[in-house]
Every structure is written in structure tokens, then in C-alpha cells.
């Protein structure tokens, strides 16, 4: 007869349960840690260290990667073995010869891909280059917006980028270079503009794009095509955003994060240029920024109220821009900026911001700044405004641009105002970010807290007048003037 095993009582069961509790707790903790780590890796990750991926042919000199199935985000440009047409400075786009057959693609040096890219656009429509799909759902046919009203600046798609002769491969992506035939990226990738147009020009830059899909899509599709779009180098889909912008007719810049006066409390982002670093380290960071995208005409400062006032730190950066055929826009975060003087010394294509239009991010505040930009353009021939990706900024810029031509001005890409802008002495009550008001003998009249003048901004001589900025004009513009 089988022996009957005793049934454990409640006390024994309690002891067994207590013995199992540590194991159960450890197992539960492990599950939580693993799940939390997976969620963290999903929501965050390291900065891209490989740069952008572009579809390019294989040049004869150095092999570049090609895609087995080219993505629609970048149409393959003409191989580097095909000799580009010589630069035609005064040749309008209508005179550019077309390809004789569909099997023979046109040379890379078209009207929009030559130093004369700012010449009048052709009357014949140019086929739009294939671009990646928008990150937002496509609108249905019934939701298609009506045609823009008169005076609203819109245009055709820009040529696909990059040009294979204007890039070099590095570990983190591709860097812009001057072409073997002397073509400059800032002119090749520029939005066409009629330099013979004598109307005052206003360039508008929307900066810090690429971090929000909603804001970036709105900037690309709702703003006039002549508005220049500036993207953060940290944007995860930077290549797609640049291609979409160019397909919509927008000229593109990259933002250059630099050290502000109140750093690190005010942090411009990873890999900023810092005065505490050696010049070689800052150049390394600068190359990383440039390698994150292609098809841009240059860079615009982001923050930088301390860095742009440091002569020895800023000189190598501007010199690198000059050697790579780019332009630069000084965001004027400080009146002590050394950029205008250095740009003139280096003959760097350069423009200076005249107004940040949405520091008072209200309709009335933005409208006031836009009106001031118009006055500056009428006095000096050109003006540059910088705005942020705020919905109210998009709304007011779109409304303002509709009537701009009726008021005798023209909205222009930033490449069309190079050498034409003039620095602005800070207006009464306009304090630069990160700078305390001036006090004592150096303060402005009536205690406004005006910043002290320096050799680049002779405000002490005539604070009511604009001071000339350095810059290099395109050859076509110099001839016309």
C-alpha cells in the first residue's frame, strides 16, 4: 500500500512563498530593466555619425557607393567623367541647350547648376526632379489648395542635388568642394533670380527646421518658394527634407551651432563650436555639420553671441567656408560680431541679418518687424530677416509676401542679396540675447542700454545710420551694377 505523503499546512506554504519572493522580485526587476532599456533605445539614440546617404554615379577618379535601386530622394546626376559646360555668366536659362534624346541626360551644368544660376528663369517649364515622399499624408484631390493670389512668390523645382563634381567623400558623409571647372556650390545650388531686377530685395530665412515634421512640412509647402529654409544638422531625415525643399523651389542653408554668452545654460545643441576648444577641434565639428547634408548654398549662425565675437576662433571657420565655395549669413546675435570684417578680408560671400522678426512672437510684433525690413530694403537696396518655425511666423510671412510686389519690393533668396545687405545698429529697446544691458559711461542715450560699439559697427559716429557690411557679389551682379 502506497505511503500517503503529509499535506503541508498553511505555515509551510507561507514559508515556501516567502522563499520564492526574492526570485519573483528579481525576475520582475529584470523584465522592467529590459523593457525600459528597449524603450530608451527606441526613443533616443546617438547622433548620426555616417552623414547622409546619396545616390551617385561612380566617378573615374574615386569610387563612390551606388545604390542597386536608386531612391527617388535623389536623382542620379551626370557622371563626373562627362565634361560640364563652361560657366555661362550672362546666358539666360532659355538659351541652355536641351538633351537631344531621352536616353542622353543633359549635362550637369544647366541654368540652375552654373554660377549664373541667378539669371532669369526659362519660360519653358523644367521637369520637376523626383523627390522623396512627404512625411505627412498626401492631400486628397478635393483638399488641394487654390492657386496662390497675385504677388505670391512661387517657382519651379530646383535641380536635383548633389552635383557629383561638387562633393568629396569623408567618414561622416560628403563635404562640399569647388568644382574642377571652378563652379561654386553656393551658386550651383542657388534658386534662380533675375539680377537685372532693380526693385529692393527682401530675403527671408526660416531657421532651426528639421526637428519637427509638422513644422518642417508646413514651411516647405505653405511658405513662398523664395523663402530660404535653414535646417538643423541634427535632423534625422535631413537629406529628405533638403530634397523636398528643393523640389518645392526653396533655397537651403544649414544652421551652424555656436557658443552663446550664457553657455551651457543656453545650449545650442550637440557639437557646437566653442571658444574653449582648439581651432582644429572646432574645424572637426564644423566638418561634421557640413557632412550631414548636401545641396545647400551655405550656413547661417545659430546662437553664437560669444563665438562670433572671437576673432581667432571665427577666422578658421570662415576661411573653410570660403575654400569650399559656400556663403555665410551672420545672424547678428551680438553687436560685437567680427564676421563682417573677416568676411571682407577673406572675400567670403556674406550677408548680415537685419531683423529677427519673431522675438516678439505675436502678429503685431511680427508685422512690425516685417515693415521695418521693407524700410531697410528701400534705403539700402536689400534686407535680410530671420524667423523661427512658429505657426504665427508662417502665417504672417505668407500674408506679408502676397502684397510685397504690389508695394514695389521683391522676395528674393538669400543668394541674391550677397554683398547687398548692411548691418543694423540695434534699435532702441532691442537687446541681444544673452547680453546684459550696458551701464555706465558706455550706455546709450537716455539709459536705453545700447551695446557699446566696436570697429565693425561704428555706432558711436552715427547710430542712426546703417553701416556697410562686407561681402562678395556674384560676377553677374557686379556687371549689372
Phi, psi and omega in degrees: 000132184293143180281131180277126181278141182293143178279125181296139179276182184296324181295317179297319180296323178295320179296316179298320180295320179294326178293329181277344184300316178301320179296317179296319179296317179296318180296317179296320179297319179297319179297316180297316180297314180297315180296318179296319178296318178297319179295319179296317179295329180288318186275343181218168181183172181290158175300147178299128180248005180250001179070201182268160174251123181237150177268115184226151172287170179269111178293165182287333187270312183225124183292134176243151183293140176241152181264138180298324177234098186304133178286150178290354184287342180209106177294138184293124178284173180298134178304151184293344181286343178276126183290125179289153177297147178297148181304132179245094188294320186253010183272120178290162184297331183294338182267001180289125182295143181264164178292144185279336181214157179297334183284342182250102181294154182291153177300158183295333185272072175275185184298329180267359180239036177227168175301346178265026182296344178266023176272169183301141180287155181288152176286337180275137180293139176265132181303134181289137179287146177298137180229155178296156181293147176297152178286348178259154180302141179292143179289149177283167184300321182287343180267003181297126182292152179293168179298144180299148179290166179303142180091351180274119186284118176219162185200179183278168180294146175277162182297150180298146180234153008267165170277128186297338182272358186243020179222155170229145183275135175229177185299327185262002180150231181228138177252144177288146177219161173287136181294159179297337177264011177090001180291143183253134180305323183292336176268323181295318184269005183288153172284132180302141179210140180281103182290346177281351179291117184269000179292150175302138184253138175237121176259134180240128180243125171259119189252172176062035178273167175101345182273335178237123180297321182295312181295317183292318178297322178293319179297320182291318191259346184248346179265154177304147183296335180283353176287131179275134182251131181244127187250144174290139179292348181275353183302129185290333179241047185300316180301318179295316181297319180295316180295320177296320179296314180294324177296332177272000176096004183276137168283149189236141171237162166253145174277146180245103182289130182222163187291125173272171180298324183262027175290140007266004177302321173254104187259119180284355179125177179295151176058041177283161173281129185234142179290340180282347182269156174292152179305323180296322179291320177295322176296323176298316177294322178296318178296324178297316178301311182297328185282354183280350180203171176222164177087012179260155183271341181173203184230157175231139182296145175233119191059222174089019182296336175269316188293320183288352176263000182260106185302309186291335178276325184280330184302310181298327181292312180294325178295321178295321176298316180300313183293336180263006173075033181252164172253167180222141176244118177279123182279001174055049177286346178213142175294342181274014181302137177263001186299313182303316181294317181291322179297320177295320179294321182273352187057043178277131173303122195213145172221154182239135178294137177261329180209139163267113196281342187233033170295327166260091189279058173237163180300315181294319181294319180291317179300324179295315179295321179295321177295322177296321177300319178298316179297318179297318180296322179293325180284318189254349182096341180199157177207155180232130175242148178236134179227166180256163183281061176263143176304320180293328177294315178301316182298311185289323179295319180296317179293316180299319184291333182298325182253010185296314181293328177294337179266011173086014179240171180224139175279127187232151171292160185295333179294340181272358179243014180297130181079000182251343183278158177231143180294155179244130170292132180307134181283165180301127180084359180261098182264134179291148182295136175082002182246130177287154178298144178290151181221162176082206185299334183276357182289158181286177181296147176057023174069031180290345184080032180294142181288147178295147181279159174229185186292339180274341181229088185285062182291335183293336180278316182204090186288351180267355183250157177277144180256145186292139177258154177283160177171165178240125182272147173299154183300321182295320181294322181296323179291320184289336181265000000 
